[in-house]
Amino acid sequence: MSVATHTFRVEGMHCGSCSLLIDDALEDLPGVRATQTALKQARTTVELDLSQNSPQDVVKVIEELGYRASPLL
């Protein structure tokens, strides 16, 4: 098991419900150990088991919700 923490920029959030929606969706993704989305910083941080999913899968989930996401390096 290879667990890593990744941070993503998230554009398009307007309220606290947006961040809750993102966190809820990411928690359903296999391999996500923890997630925290910050509206004011327009970021989400995800602790992810890389043997189950990749950062690109996180971006896909966020974009399927209607937001724009990109990894922060």
Secondary structure as GFF3:
##gff-version 3
##sequence-region A 1 73
A	DSSP	beta_strand	3	11	.	.	.	ID=ss1
A	DSSP	alpha_helix	16	27	.	.	.	ID=ss2
A	DSSP	beta_strand	32	38	.	.	.	ID=ss3
A	DSSP	beta_strand	43	49	.	.	.	ID=ss4
A	DSSP	alpha_helix	55	64	.	.	.	ID=ss5
A	DSSP	beta_strand	68	71	.	.	.	ID=ss6
###
